[in-house]
Amino acid sequence: MDRNTPWEEGWQAIHVPVQQGKILHSGSSNFAGWRIVQAQEAAARRHSNGLVSEQSTYPAAYRTAPEDYAW
């Protein structure tokens, strides 16, 4: 997803493969919380499920505070 593209346009683009059965669920990767809220609000206006998952860069293997994680 181009972060400069409005969510309404993004959801419209995703609608076609969902209708074709090619996509069951959609998710995001490394989005800020406020961007996820925007996505969910736009999806709700379309009566869509919206995002069902978020893939974070914070690995599950490291359970310390993010500032302790050496990238």
N, C-alpha and C positions, 0 to 999 in steps of 0.2 A: 504494500500500500504506500503510495506516495503521500508523505505527511502533509503536503500542501493541497492535496485533493480533498474537497469536502466529503464527509462521511456519507451524505445522501448519494453522491455520485459513486462512491465505492460500493455501497450496498446495492445500488442498481446494477453495477457490473457483476457482482457476485450472484445476483438473483437468477441469471440465465443458467449457469452451471448447476445451481441448486434445483431449478425446475427440471433440468435434464437428468438429475440423479447422480451427477458427477461429484457433487460436494454434499456431504451430510451435515457437517458442522464447520464453523470457521473459528479461528483463534488468532491471537496476535503474538508478536515477539518483541520484547524490549520496549513496550509502550509505557509511558508515564501513566499514573493512575488517572489523571484528569483527561488524558486522551481516550482511555478505556471508557470512562463515564460518557464522554462525547459520543463514542461509537454506540454504546448501549442506548443512549437517548435517541439517536438517529434510527437505530434498529427498532426501537419501541414505536416510533412514529410510523414505521413501515409495517408494524405488526409482525416483526421478524424475531427470531431467537437471539440474534446478535452474536457476540463473541461468547464462546463456551469455554475457552481456555486462554491462558497467558503463559508464554515460555519466557522465562527470565534468564538473564546472564548469570545470576547468582546460583552456582552449582549446588545441588542437593548434598554433595559430598562434603561441603564446607558449611558448617553450622555456626561459625563464629560471626561476629559483626562484620559487615561488608568492608569497613576500613581496615580490618585485620587481614583481609584476603589480599594476597600479593598477586596482582594481575600479571 
